Amino acid sequence: MQLLNGIGFQKLETALQAANLRQEVLVGNIANGDTPYYKRSSVSFENLLKSEMDSMTPSLVGRRTNEKHMEIGKSTQNVRPTVTIDQSTSMNNNLNNVDIDSEMTQLAENQLRYNAYVEQVNYQIKMKRVAVEGR
């Protein structure tokens, strides 16, 4: 019995990976704040997931237990975080486009988002443990 392999856990795992990747990208942006010609990068995940889920029509979705099984209905399992580089803007005279204040704000927001994801994972594990143990 695989209690922790549901679609909810997969989405939370992907969200945690996206938050971790965003942390790395933001730290890289901050570290290169004074590097000439450096262009900032950003990570997109939540908006991609939301747009994918909004475009889905309510229908029956089959659960695939093997990758060789035929997919039934739409699935959001293919939504992955993506890193994009902003080549269009320039903030400094050295053609760098990193705004340290904005990056630090995004870093704090990402930390809060990561903590919320971890809290949600812990809650789901606790609820499954209660259901299995009966306490």
N, C-alpha and C positions, 0 to 999 in steps of 0.2 A: 504494500500500500504506500503510495507516494503522496503524502499529505502536503509537502512543500513544493510541489511541481505544478501547481495550478497556474492559470493564466494571470491571476492577480500577482502572484509571486514573481512571475516572469517579467511583468511590467514594472514592478518595484525594483527588481534586480537591474533592469535596463535603465530605470530612472536613477538608481544609485551610480551606475557606470557613467551615465551622462553627467551627473553632478561631480563625480571624480574627474572626468575629462575636462569639464568646465573649470574646475579648480586649477588643473595643470595649465590650461590655456591662459587663464587670468593671471596666474603667477608669472608665466612667460611674458605676457604683455607688460606687467609691472616691471619685471626685470629689464626689459628692453625699452623702458620709457624714454631714455635719452639716446638710444641708438639711432644714428642717422639712417633715413630711408626705411625704417622698420614699419611694417603695416600690421595693425592689430588683428587678432583672430577672435572669433566668437564661436560658441557652440549652440546649435539649434536642436532641441528635442521636444520640449513641452508643446510648442506651437505645432510641430509636425504631427505629434501624437493627437493633439486636439483636432487638427484639420482632418486627419485620417478617420478619427472616430466620428466627426460631424458628417463626413461624406458617406458613412456607412448607412445603409437602409436597414431598418430592423428586419432581420430575417433569421432563419435557423442557421446556426453555425455549428459545424461538426468538430469534435475534438480529435486531433490526429495523434495517435500514440506511436506512429512510425512515420518517418519521412517519406516512405514509399506509398503511404495511403493517399487517396485522392482528397483534395481539399474541398470541403463543403461550406459554402457561404464565404463571406469576407472575413479576413483576419487582419489584425494590426501587428502581427508578430514580426513583420519586416521593417517596422519603424525603428531606426537606429539613430543615435546622436551623430550629427555631422558638424565638421569644423569648416568655417568659411573665413576667408581673409578679405578684409575691407580694403580694396585697392583704390576706392573712389575719393577718399577724403584725405586731407592733410591739415594738421593742427599747428605744427611748429615750422620754423624756417628751415629746419633740416629735413622736411618732408615726412616726418614721423607723425602718425595720427593717434597716438596713445594719450588719453586723458586720464591721468593718475587718479583724480577724484572719482571719476566714473568707474574706473576699474576697481577701486577699493570698495565702492558702493555695491557693485555687482558681486564682489568677493564675499561681502557680508551677507548679501541676499542669498547667494549660493550656499553659504554655510547654514543658514536657517532652513533652506529647502532640503539640504542633505540631512539635517537633524530631524526634520519632519518625516522624511522617507524612512530613516532608521527607526523612528518611533512607531511608524505604521507597521513595519516588518516585525518589530518586537511584539506589538499588540496582536497581530495575526498569529504569531507563534504561540503566544500566551493563550489565545482563544482555542487554538487547536489542541494545545496541551490540556486545557480544562476539559475539552470534549472527549479526549482519549482517556484521561485519568479519572474523570468524573468528579473532580473537586472544584 
